[in-house]
Amino acid sequence: MEQKLSNQQFNEDERKIKEKELEVNRQLLAEKDRELDKLRGSRPTNPQQAKNNNGLKWAIGLGIVAVVISLLCFILLLKKRKD
């Protein structure tokens, strides 16, 4: 009977220790999740979105090249008219 009582007390103490460990682990996990959220916020979350931005950069670059070439052609045409 005394052994059962001491086992119950031991189990109760062990349960309290496990609950404390579980709470500490939950707090650590929440902290790590916050750190991950901060890191995720600093870079694009969707790789497809970054790919679309890359296409936009190409389109803008090609548009600028087209404008420069057309201006050069226009200048050459004006020079030929003067001659």
mmCIF file as gemmi writes it, N, C-alpha and C atoms, coordinates in Angstrom:
data_model
loop_
_atom_site.group_PDB
_atom_site.id
_atom_site.type_symbol
_atom_site.label_atom_id
_atom_site.label_alt_id
_atom_site.label_comp_id
_atom_site.label_asym_id
_atom_site.label_entity_id
_atom_site.label_seq_id
_atom_site.pdbx_PDB_ins_code
_atom_site.Cartn_x
_atom_site.Cartn_y
_atom_site.Cartn_z
_atom_site.occupancy
_atom_site.B_iso_or_equiv
_atom_site.pdbx_formal_charge
_atom_site.auth_seq_id
_atom_site.auth_asym_id
_atom_site.pdbx_PDB_model_num
ATOM 1 N N . MET Axp A 1 ? 0.824 -1.184 0 1 0 ? 1 A 1
ATOM 2 C CA . MET Axp A 1 ? 0 0 0 1 0 ? 1 A 1
ATOM 3 C C . MET Axp A 1 ? 0.874 1.257 0 1 0 ? 1 A 1
ATOM 4 N N . GLU Axp A 2 ? 1.896 1.264 0.855 1 0 ? 2 A 1
ATOM 5 C CA . GLU Axp A 2 ? 2.807 2.404 0.899 1 0 ? 2 A 1
ATOM 6 C C . GLU Axp A 2 ? 3.547 2.563 -0.425 1 0 ? 2 A 1
ATOM 7 N N . GLN Axp A 3 ? 3.856 1.425 -1.024 1 0 ? 3 A 1
ATOM 8 C CA . GLN Axp A 3 ? 4.569 1.462 -2.302 1 0 ? 3 A 1
ATOM 9 C C . GLN Axp A 3 ? 3.685 2.094 -3.38 1 0 ? 3 A 1
ATOM 10 N N . LYS Axp A 4 ? 2.394 1.754 -3.38 1 0 ? 4 A 1
ATOM 11 C CA . LYS Axp A 4 ? 1.466 2.341 -4.351 1 0 ? 4 A 1
ATOM 12 C C . LYS Axp A 4 ? 1.372 3.848 -4.148 1 0 ? 4 A 1
ATOM 13 N N . LEU Axp A 5 ? 1.288 4.245 -2.892 1 0 ? 5 A 1
ATOM 14 C CA . LEU Axp A 5 ? 1.203 5.676 -2.6 1 0 ? 5 A 1
ATOM 15 C C . LEU Axp A 5 ? 2.475 6.401 -3.034 1 0 ? 5 A 1
ATOM 16 N N . SER Axp A 6 ? 3.618 5.797 -2.768 1 0 ? 6 A 1
ATOM 17 C CA . SER Axp A 6 ? 4.872 6.435 -3.175 1 0 ? 6 A 1
ATOM 18 C C . SER Axp A 6 ? 4.996 6.453 -4.699 1 0 ? 6 A 1
ATOM 19 N N . ASN Axp A 7 ? 4.522 5.395 -5.369 1 0 ? 7 A 1
ATOM 20 C CA . ASN Axp A 7 ? 4.527 5.372 -6.839 1 0 ? 7 A 1
ATOM 21 C C . ASN Axp A 7 ? 3.601 6.438 -7.407 1 0 ? 7 A 1
ATOM 22 N N . GLN Axp A 8 ? 2.45 6.605 -6.782 1 0 ? 8 A 1
ATOM 23 C CA . GLN Axp A 8 ? 1.52 7.63 -7.243 1 0 ? 8 A 1
ATOM 24 C C . GLN Axp A 8 ? 2.137 9.017 -7.085 1 0 ? 8 A 1
ATOM 25 N N . GLN Axp A 9 ? 2.796 9.235 -5.949 1 0 ? 9 A 1
ATOM 26 C CA . GLN Axp A 9 ? 3.45 10.523 -5.723 1 0 ? 9 A 1
ATOM 27 C C . GLN Axp A 9 ? 4.56 10.735 -6.74 1 0 ? 9 A 1
ATOM 28 N N . PHE Axp A 10 ? 5.341 9.679 -6.994 1 0 ? 10 A 1
ATOM 29 C CA . PHE Axp A 10 ? 6.416 9.756 -7.985 1 0 ? 10 A 1
ATOM 30 C C . PHE Axp A 10 ? 5.844 10.054 -9.37 1 0 ? 10 A 1
ATOM 31 N N . ASN Axp A 11 ? 4.757 9.379 -9.724 1 0 ? 11 A 1
ATOM 32 C CA . ASN Axp A 11 ? 4.126 9.609 -11.025 1 0 ? 11 A 1
ATOM 33 C C . ASN Axp A 11 ? 3.585 11.031 -11.131 1 0 ? 11 A 1
ATOM 34 N N . GLU Axp A 12 ? 3.045 11.53 -10.04 1 0 ? 12 A 1
ATOM 35 C CA . GLU Axp A 12 ? 2.527 12.904 -10.029 1 0 ? 12 A 1
ATOM 36 C C . GLU Axp A 12 ? 3.671 13.903 -10.226 1 0 ? 12 A 1
ATOM 37 N N . ASP Axp A 13 ? 4.778 13.693 -9.532 1 0 ? 13 A 1
ATOM 38 C CA . ASP Axp A 13 ? 5.94 14.574 -9.688 1 0 ? 13 A 1
ATOM 39 C C . ASP Axp A 13 ? 6.499 14.484 -11.105 1 0 ? 13 A 1
ATOM 40 N N . GLU Axp A 14 ? 6.56 13.272 -11.62 1 0 ? 14 A 1
ATOM 41 C CA . GLU Axp A 14 ? 7.065 13.075 -12.98 1 0 ? 14 A 1
ATOM 42 C C . GLU Axp A 14 ? 6.156 13.767 -13.999 1 0 ? 14 A 1
ATOM 43 N N . ARG Axp A 15 ? 4.851 13.679 -13.776 1 0 ? 15 A 1
ATOM 44 C CA . ARG Axp A 15 ? 3.895 14.324 -14.677 1 0 ? 15 A 1
ATOM 45 C C . ARG Axp A 15 ? 4.074 15.843 -14.65 1 0 ? 15 A 1
ATOM 46 N N . LYS Axp A 16 ? 4.282 16.406 -13.476 1 0 ? 16 A 1
ATOM 47 C CA . LYS Axp A 16 ? 4.489 17.852 -13.362 1 0 ? 16 A 1
ATOM 48 C C . LYS Axp A 16 ? 5.766 18.278 -14.083 1 0 ? 16 A 1
ATOM 49 N N . ILE Axp A 17 ? 6.819 17.472 -13.923 1 0 ? 17 A 1
ATOM 50 C CA . ILE Axp A 17 ? 8.081 17.786 -14.607 1 0 ? 17 A 1
ATOM 51 C C . ILE Axp A 17 ? 7.891 17.741 -16.118 1 0 ? 17 A 1
ATOM 52 N N . LYS Axp A 18 ? 7.186 16.719 -16.597 1 0 ? 18 A 1
ATOM 53 C CA . LYS Axp A 18 ? 6.942 16.59 -18.043 1 0 ? 18 A 1
ATOM 54 C C . LYS Axp A 18 ? 6.108 17.756 -18.562 1 0 ? 18 A 1
ATOM 55 N N . GLU Axp A 19 ? 5.12 18.191 -17.77 1 0 ? 19 A 1
ATOM 56 C CA . GLU Axp A 19 ? 4.302 19.333 -18.172 1 0 ? 19 A 1
ATOM 57 C C . GLU Axp A 19 ? 5.145 20.601 -18.27 1 0 ? 19 A 1
ATOM 58 N N . LYS Axp A 20 ? 6.052 20.785 -17.311 1 0 ? 20 A 1
ATOM 59 C CA . LYS Axp A 20 ? 6.939 21.953 -17.355 1 0 ? 20 A 1
ATOM 60 C C . LYS Axp A 20 ? 7.847 21.898 -18.582 1 0 ? 20 A 1
ATOM 61 N N . GLU Axp A 21 ? 8.393 20.71 -18.859 1 0 ? 21 A 1
ATOM 62 C CA . GLU Axp A 21 ? 9.245 20.552 -20.044 1 0 ? 21 A 1
ATOM 63 C C . GLU Axp A 21 ? 8.463 20.845 -21.318 1 0 ? 21 A 1
ATOM 64 N N . LEU Axp A 22 ? 7.226 20.361 -21.347 1 0 ? 22 A 1
ATOM 65 C CA . LEU Axp A 22 ? 6.385 20.593 -22.516 1 0 ? 22 A 1
ATOM 66 C C . LEU Axp A 22 ? 6.118 22.083 -22.715 1 0 ? 22 A 1
ATOM 67 N N . GLU Axp A 23 ? 5.859 22.791 -21.642 1 0 ? 23 A 1
ATOM 68 C CA . GLU Axp A 23 ? 5.606 24.232 -21.729 1 0 ? 23 A 1
ATOM 69 C C . GLU Axp A 23 ? 6.85 24.979 -22.215 1 0 ? 23 A 1
ATOM 70 N N . VAL Axp A 24 ? 8.007 24.601 -21.692 1 0 ? 24 A 1
ATOM 71 C CA . VAL Axp A 24 ? 9.258 25.23 -22.124 1 0 ? 24 A 1
ATOM 72 C C . VAL Axp A 24 ? 9.498 24.958 -23.607 1 0 ? 24 A 1
ATOM 73 N N . ASN Axp A 25 ? 9.255 23.726 -24.036 1 0 ? 25 A 1
ATOM 74 C CA . ASN Axp A 25 ? 9.439 23.384 -25.449 1 0 ? 25 A 1
ATOM 75 C C . ASN Axp A 25 ? 8.473 24.149 -26.345 1 0 ? 25 A 1
ATOM 76 N N . ARG Axp A 26 ? 7.253 24.356 -25.874 1 0 ? 26 A 1
ATOM 77 C CA . ARG Axp A 26 ? 6.281 25.143 -26.654 1 0 ? 26 A 1
ATOM 78 C C . ARG Axp A 26 ? 6.753 26.591 -26.801 1 0 ? 26 A 1
ATOM 79 N N . GLN Axp A 27 ? 7.295 27.133 -25.728 1 0 ? 27 A 1
ATOM 80 C CA . GLN Axp A 27 ? 7.799 28.505 -25.793 1 0 ? 27 A 1
ATOM 81 C C . GLN Axp A 27 ? 8.971 28.615 -26.762 1 0 ? 27 A 1
ATOM 82 N N . LEU Axp A 28 ? 9.872 27.636 -26.709 1 0 ? 28 A 1
ATOM 83 C CA . LEU Axp A 28 ? 11.005 27.64 -27.638 1 0 ? 28 A 1
ATOM 84 C C . LEU Axp A 28 ? 10.534 27.518 -29.081 1 0 ? 28 A 1
ATOM 85 N N . LEU Axp A 29 ? 9.553 26.665 -29.308 1 0 ? 29 A 1
ATOM 86 C CA . LEU Axp A 29 ? 9.02 26.487 -30.656 1 0 ? 29 A 1
ATOM 87 C C . LEU Axp A 29 ? 8.369 27.775 -31.156 1 0 ? 29 A 1
ATOM 88 N N . ALA Axp A 30 ? 7.631 28.448 -30.293 1 0 ? 30 A 1
ATOM 89 C CA . ALA Axp A 30 ? 7.004 29.71 -30.683 1 0 ? 30 A 1
ATOM 90 C C . ALA Axp A 30 ? 8.062 30.753 -31.027 1 0 ? 30 A 1
ATOM 91 N N . GLU Axp A 31 ? 9.14 30.788 -30.256 1 0 ? 31 A 1
ATOM 92 C CA . GLU Axp A 31 ? 10.227 31.731 -30.533 1 0 ? 31 A 1
ATOM 93 C C . GLU Axp A 31 ? 10.881 31.423 -31.881 1 0 ? 31 A 1
ATOM 94 N N . LYS Axp A 32 ? 11.124 30.155 -32.149 1 0 ? 32 A 1
ATOM 95 C CA . LYS Axp A 32 ? 11.729 29.762 -33.427 1 0 ? 32 A 1
ATOM 96 C C . LYS Axp A 32 ? 10.797 30.088 -34.589 1 0 ? 32 A 1
ATOM 97 N N . ASP Axp A 33 ? 9.491 29.906 -34.389 1 0 ? 33 A 1
ATOM 98 C CA . ASP Axp A 33 ? 8.533 30.253 -35.441 1 0 ? 33 A 1
ATOM 99 C C . ASP Axp A 33 ? 8.571 31.75 -35.74 1 0 ? 33 A 1
ATOM 100 N N . ARG Axp A 34 ? 8.689 32.563 -34.697 1 0 ? 34 A 1
ATOM 101 C CA . ARG Axp A 34 ? 8.78 34.012 -34.919 1 0 ? 34 A 1
ATOM 102 C C . ARG Axp A 34 ? 10.042 34.362 -35.694 1 0 ? 34 A 1
ATOM 103 N N . GLU Axp A 35 ? 11.153 33.706 -35.363 1 0 ? 35 A 1
ATOM 104 C CA . GLU Axp A 35 ? 12.401 33.958 -36.092 1 0 ? 35 A 1
ATOM 105 C C . GLU Axp A 35 ? 12.27 33.552 -37.555 1 0 ? 35 A 1
ATOM 106 N N . LEU Axp A 36 ? 11.627 32.413 -37.802 1 0 ? 36 A 1
ATOM 107 C CA . LEU Axp A 36 ? 11.424 31.965 -39.181 1 0 ? 36 A 1
ATOM 108 C C . LEU Axp A 36 ? 10.543 32.938 -39.951 1 0 ? 36 A 1
ATOM 109 N N . ASP Axp A 37 ? 9.499 33.454 -39.3 1 0 ? 37 A 1
ATOM 110 C CA . ASP Axp A 37 ? 8.627 34.424 -39.96 1 0 ? 37 A 1
ATOM 111 C C . ASP Axp A 37 ? 9.396 35.681 -40.347 1 0 ? 37 A 1
ATOM 112 N N . LYS Axp A 38 ? 10.302 36.117 -39.476 1 0 ? 38 A 1
ATOM 113 C CA . LYS Axp A 38 ? 11.119 37.29 -39.802 1 0 ? 38 A 1
ATOM 114 C C . LYS Axp A 38 ? 11.999 37.008 -41.007 1 0 ? 38 A 1
ATOM 115 N N . LEU Axp A 39 ? 12.606 35.826 -41.041 1 0 ? 39 A 1
ATOM 116 C CA . LEU Axp A 39 ? 13.478 35.471 -42.161 1 0 ? 39 A 1
ATOM 117 C C . LEU Axp A 39 ? 12.691 35.318 -43.451 1 0 ? 39 A 1
ATOM 118 N N . ARG Axp A 40 ? 11.516 34.759 -43.363 1 0 ? 40 A 1
ATOM 119 C CA . ARG Axp A 40 ? 10.693 34.593 -44.567 1 0 ? 40 A 1
ATOM 120 C C . ARG Axp A 40 ? 10.234 35.936 -45.107 1 0 ? 40 A 1
ATOM 121 N N . GLY Axp A 41 ? 10.04 36.898 -44.229 1 0 ? 41 A 1
ATOM 122 C CA . GLY Axp A 41 ? 9.584 38.212 -44.661 1 0 ? 41 A 1
ATOM 123 C C . GLY Axp A 41 ? 10.634 38.963 -45.45 1 0 ? 41 A 1
ATOM 124 N N . SER Axp A 42 ? 11.897 38.599 -45.346 1 0 ? 42 A 1
ATOM 125 C CA . SER Axp A 42 ? 12.961 39.331 -46.019 1 0 ? 42 A 1
ATOM 126 C C . SER Axp A 42 ? 13.25 38.831 -47.427 1 0 ? 42 A 1
ATOM 127 N N . ARG Axp A 43 ? 12.588 37.79 -47.854 1 0 ? 43 A 1
ATOM 128 C CA . ARG Axp A 43 ? 12.823 37.274 -49.202 1 0 ? 43 A 1
ATOM 129 C C . ARG Axp A 43 ? 11.485 36.896 -49.83 1 0 ? 43 A 1
ATOM 130 N N . PRO Axp A 44 ? 11.426 36.797 -51.147 1 0 ? 44 A 1
ATOM 131 C CA . PRO Axp A 44 ? 10.157 36.454 -51.787 1 0 ? 44 A 1
ATOM 132 C C . PRO Axp A 44 ? 9.678 35.072 -51.35 1 0 ? 44 A 1
ATOM 133 N N . THR Axp A 45 ? 8.395 34.99 -51.07 1 0 ? 45 A 1
ATOM 134 C CA . THR Axp A 45 ? 7.852 33.721 -50.612 1 0 ? 45 A 1
ATOM 135 C C . THR Axp A 45 ? 7.506 32.805 -51.774 1 0 ? 45 A 1
ATOM 136 N N . ASN Axp A 46 ? 7.241 33.381 -52.922 1 0 ? 46 A 1
ATOM 137 C CA . ASN Axp A 46 ? 6.809 32.584 -54.06 1 0 ? 46 A 1
ATOM 138 C C . ASN Axp A 46 ? 7.858 32.651 -55.165 1 0 ? 46 A 1
ATOM 139 N N . PRO Axp A 47 ? 8.51 31.54 -55.516 1 0 ? 47 A 1
ATOM 140 C CA . PRO Axp A 47 ? 9.521 31.582 -56.581 1 0 ? 47 A 1
ATOM 141 C C . PRO Axp A 47 ? 8.924 31.97 -57.93 1 0 ? 47 A 1
ATOM 142 N N . GLN Axp A 48 ? 7.674 31.628 -58.157 1 0 ? 48 A 1
ATOM 143 C CA . GLN Axp A 48 ? 7.011 31.986 -59.414 1 0 ? 48 A 1
ATOM 144 C C . GLN Axp A 48 ? 6.916 33.505 -59.53 1 0 ? 48 A 1
ATOM 145 N N . GLN Axp A 49 ? 6.69 34.174 -58.419 1 0 ? 49 A 1
ATOM 146 C CA . GLN Axp A 49 ? 6.6 35.625 -58.413 1 0 ? 49 A 1
ATOM 147 C C . GLN Axp A 49 ? 7.939 36.243 -58.802 1 0 ? 49 A 1
ATOM 148 N N . ALA Axp A 50 ? 9.015 35.703 -58.309 1 0 ? 50 A 1
ATOM 149 C CA . ALA Axp A 50 ? 10.346 36.197 -58.66 1 0 ? 50 A 1
ATOM 150 C C . ALA Axp A 50 ? 10.611 35.973 -60.141 1 0 ? 50 A 1
ATOM 151 N N . LYS Axp A 51 ? 10.155 34.87 -60.679 1 0 ? 51 A 1
ATOM 152 C CA . LYS Axp A 51 ? 10.319 34.575 -62.098 1 0 ? 51 A 1
ATOM 153 C C . LYS Axp A 51 ? 9.567 35.611 -62.934 1 0 ? 51 A 1
ATOM 154 N N . ASN Axp A 52 ? 8.358 35.976 -62.515 1 0 ? 52 A 1
ATOM 155 C CA . ASN Axp A 52 ? 7.584 36.984 -63.231 1 0 ? 52 A 1
ATOM 156 C C . ASN Axp A 52 ? 8.288 38.335 -63.184 1 0 ? 52 A 1
ATOM 157 N N . ASN Axp A 53 ? 8.899 38.678 -62.072 1 0 ? 53 A 1
ATOM 158 C CA . ASN Axp A 53 ? 9.64 39.928 -61.973 1 0 ? 53 A 1
ATOM 159 C C . ASN Axp A 53 ? 10.826 39.916 -62.919 1 0 ? 53 A 1
ATOM 160 N N . ASN Axp A 54 ? 11.453 38.77 -63.094 1 0 ? 54 A 1
ATOM 161 C CA . ASN Axp A 54 ? 12.575 38.648 -64.006 1 0 ? 54 A 1
ATOM 162 C C . ASN Axp A 54 ? 12.111 38.929 -65.435 1 0 ? 54 A 1
ATOM 163 N N . GLY Axp A 55 ? 10.961 38.416 -65.82 1 0 ? 55 A 1
ATOM 164 C CA . GLY Axp A 55 ? 10.413 38.679 -67.146 1 0 ? 55 A 1
ATOM 165 C C . GLY Axp A 55 ? 10.107 40.155 -67.335 1 0 ? 55 A 1
ATOM 166 N N . LEU Axp A 56 ? 9.622 40.783 -66.303 1 0 ? 56 A 1
ATOM 167 C CA . LEU Axp A 56 ? 9.328 42.213 -66.372 1 0 ? 56 A 1
ATOM 168 C C . LEU Axp A 56 ? 10.603 43.014 -66.583 1 0 ? 56 A 1
ATOM 169 N N . LYS Axp A 57 ? 11.667 42.621 -65.906 1 0 ? 57 A 1
ATOM 170 C CA . LYS Axp A 57 ? 12.952 43.307 -66.09 1 0 ? 57 A 1
ATOM 171 C C . LYS Axp A 57 ? 13.446 43.159 -67.522 1 0 ? 57 A 1
ATOM 172 N N . TRP Axp A 58 ? 13.295 41.967 -68.092 1 0 ? 58 A 1
ATOM 173 C CA . TRP Axp A 58 ? 13.692 41.755 -69.492 1 0 ? 58 A 1
ATOM 174 C C . TRP Axp A 58 ? 12.865 42.633 -70.431 1 0 ? 58 A 1
ATOM 175 N N . ALA Axp A 59 ? 11.568 42.721 -70.196 1 0 ? 59 A 1
ATOM 176 C CA . ALA Axp A 59 ? 10.697 43.521 -71.057 1 0 ? 59 A 1
ATOM 177 C C . ALA Axp A 59 ? 11.083 44.998 -70.996 1 0 ? 59 A 1
ATOM 178 N N . ILE Axp A 60 ? 11.361 45.496 -69.821 1 0 ? 60 A 1
ATOM 179 C CA . ILE Axp A 60 ? 11.766 46.898 -69.68 1 0 ? 60 A 1
ATOM 180 C C . ILE Axp A 60 ? 13.096 47.136 -70.38 1 0 ? 60 A 1
ATOM 181 N N . GLY Axp A 61 ? 14.044 46.216 -70.19 1 0 ? 61 A 1
ATOM 182 C CA . GLY Axp A 61 ? 15.35 46.359 -70.838 1 0 ? 61 A 1
ATOM 183 C C . GLY Axp A 61 ? 15.244 46.353 -72.349 1 0 ? 61 A 1
ATOM 184 N N . LEU Axp A 62 ? 14.454 45.434 -72.897 1 0 ? 62 A 1
ATOM 185 C CA . LEU Axp A 62 ? 14.281 45.383 -74.356 1 0 ? 62 A 1
ATOM 186 C C . LEU Axp A 62 ? 13.563 46.622 -74.871 1 0 ? 62 A 1
ATOM 187 N N . GLY Axp A 63 ? 12.638 47.153 -74.103 1 0 ? 63 A 1
ATOM 188 C CA . GLY Axp A 63 ? 11.952 48.383 -74.501 1 0 ? 63 A 1
ATOM 189 C C . GLY Axp A 63 ? 12.917 49.556 -74.569 1 0 ? 63 A 1
ATOM 190 N N . ILE Axp A 64 ? 13.804 49.652 -73.615 1 0 ? 64 A 1
ATOM 191 C CA . ILE Axp A 64 ? 14.798 50.73 -73.619 1 0 ? 64 A 1
ATOM 192 C C . ILE Axp A 64 ? 15.723 50.589 -74.82 1 0 ? 64 A 1
ATOM 193 N N . VAL Axp A 65 ? 16.153 49.353 -75.105 1 0 ? 65 A 1
ATOM 194 C CA . VAL Axp A 65 ? 17.023 49.119 -76.265 1 0 ? 65 A 1
ATOM 195 C C . VAL Axp A 65 ? 16.31 49.514 -77.551 1 0 ? 65 A 1
ATOM 196 N N . ALA Axp A 66 ? 15.032 49.193 -77.667 1 0 ? 66 A 1
ATOM 197 C CA . ALA Axp A 66 ? 14.274 49.538 -78.869 1 0 ? 66 A 1
ATOM 198 C C . ALA Axp A 66 ? 14.178 51.054 -79.038 1 0 ? 66 A 1
ATOM 199 N N . VAL Axp A 67 ? 13.966 51.772 -77.96 1 0 ? 67 A 1
ATOM 200 C CA . VAL Axp A 67 ? 13.879 53.237 -78.038 1 0 ? 67 A 1
ATOM 201 C C . VAL Axp A 67 ? 15.218 53.827 -78.467 1 0 ? 67 A 1
ATOM 202 N N . VAL Axp A 68 ? 16.315 53.336 -77.922 1 0 ? 68 A 1
ATOM 203 C CA . VAL Axp A 68 ? 17.64 53.85 -78.279 1 0 ? 68 A 1
ATOM 204 C C . VAL Axp A 68 ? 17.932 53.592 -79.753 1 0 ? 68 A 1
ATOM 205 N N . ILE Axp A 69 ? 17.629 52.395 -80.232 1 0 ? 69 A 1
ATOM 206 C CA . ILE Axp A 69 ? 17.882 52.072 -81.644 1 0 ? 69 A 1
ATOM 207 C C . ILE Axp A 69 ? 17.024 52.938 -82.554 1 0 ? 69 A 1
ATOM 208 N N . SER Axp A 70 ? 15.767 53.142 -82.194 1 0 ? 70 A 1
ATOM 209 C CA . SER Axp A 70 ? 14.907 53.979 -83.04 1 0 ? 70 A 1
ATOM 210 C C . SER Axp A 70 ? 15.394 55.429 -83.052 1 0 ? 70 A 1
ATOM 211 N N . LEU Axp A 71 ? 15.895 55.938 -81.925 1 0 ? 71 A 1
ATOM 212 C CA . LEU Axp A 71 ? 16.446 57.294 -81.91 1 0 ? 71 A 1
ATOM 213 C C . LEU Axp A 71 ? 17.692 57.397 -82.782 1 0 ? 71 A 1
ATOM 214 N N . LEU Axp A 72 ? 18.545 56.379 -82.748 1 0 ? 72 A 1
ATOM 215 C CA . LEU Axp A 72 ? 19.73 56.379 -83.607 1 0 ? 72 A 1
ATOM 216 C C . LEU Axp A 72 ? 19.343 56.371 -85.084 1 0 ? 72 A 1
ATOM 217 N N . CYS Axp A 73 ? 18.357 55.571 -85.429 1 0 ? 73 A 1
ATOM 218 C CA . CYS Axp A 73 ? 17.89 55.537 -86.825 1 0 ? 73 A 1
ATOM 219 C C . CYS Axp A 73 ? 17.315 56.892 -87.234 1 0 ? 73 A 1
ATOM 220 N N . PHE Axp A 74 ? 16.566 57.516 -86.347 1 0 ? 74 A 1
ATOM 221 C CA . PHE Axp A 74 ? 15.979 58.82 -86.639 1 0 ? 74 A 1
ATOM 222 C C . PHE Axp A 74 ? 17.07 59.869 -86.855 1 0 ? 74 A 1
ATOM 223 N N . ILE Axp A 75 ? 18.112 59.836 -86.025 1 0 ? 75 A 1
ATOM 224 C CA . ILE Axp A 75 ? 19.23 60.779 -86.17 1 0 ? 75 A 1
ATOM 225 C C . ILE Axp A 75 ? 19.948 60.545 -87.496 1 0 ? 75 A 1
ATOM 226 N N . LEU Axp A 76 ? 20.158 59.286 -87.863 1 0 ? 76 A 1
ATOM 227 C CA . LEU Axp A 76 ? 20.809 58.984 -89.146 1 0 ? 76 A 1
ATOM 228 C C . LEU Axp A 76 ? 19.969 59.472 -90.32 1 0 ? 76 A 1
ATOM 229 N N . LEU Axp A 77 ? 18.659 59.328 -90.248 1 0 ? 77 A 1
ATOM 230 C CA . LEU Axp A 77 ? 17.786 59.815 -91.323 1 0 ? 77 A 1
ATOM 231 C C . LEU Axp A 77 ? 17.859 61.336 -91.438 1 0 ? 77 A 1
ATOM 232 N N . LEU Axp A 78 ? 17.909 62.037 -90.307 1 0 ? 78 A 1
ATOM 233 C CA . LEU Axp A 78 ? 18.013 63.495 -90.346 1 0 ? 78 A 1
ATOM 234 C C . LEU Axp A 78 ? 19.344 63.933 -90.952 1 0 ? 78 A 1
ATOM 235 N N . LYS Axp A 79 ? 20.42 63.227 -90.651 1 0 ? 79 A 1
ATOM 236 C CA . LYS Axp A 79 ? 21.725 63.57 -91.225 1 0 ? 79 A 1
ATOM 237 C C . LYS Axp A 79 ? 21.721 63.363 -92.733 1 0 ? 79 A 1
ATOM 238 N N . LYS Axp A 80 ? 21.071 62.297 -93.199 1 0 ? 80 A 1
ATOM 239 C CA . LYS Axp A 80 ? 21.022 62.038 -94.642 1 0 ? 80 A 1
ATOM 240 C C . LYS Axp A 80 ? 20.216 63.118 -95.356 1 0 ? 80 A 1
ATOM 241 N N . ARG Axp A 81 ? 19.183 63.634 -94.733 1 0 ? 81 A 1
ATOM 242 C CA . ARG Axp A 81 ? 18.375 64.684 -95.363 1 0 ? 81 A 1
ATOM 243 C C . ARG Axp A 81 ? 19.176 65.97 -95.523 1 0 ? 81 A 1
ATOM 244 N N . LYS Axp A 82 ? 20.03 66.272 -94.536 1 0 ? 82 A 1
ATOM 245 C CA . LYS Axp A 82 ? 20.832 67.494 -94.609 1 0 ? 82 A 1
ATOM 246 C C . LYS Axp A 82 ? 21.833 67.415 -95.749 1 0 ? 82 A 1
ATOM 247 N N . ASP Axp A 83 ? 22.345 66.231 -96.025 1 0 ? 83 A 1
ATOM 248 C CA . ASP Axp A 83 ? 23.348 66.075 -97.079 1 0 ? 83 A 1
ATOM 249 C C . ASP Axp A 83 ? 22.687 66.116 -98.389 1 0 ? 83 A 1
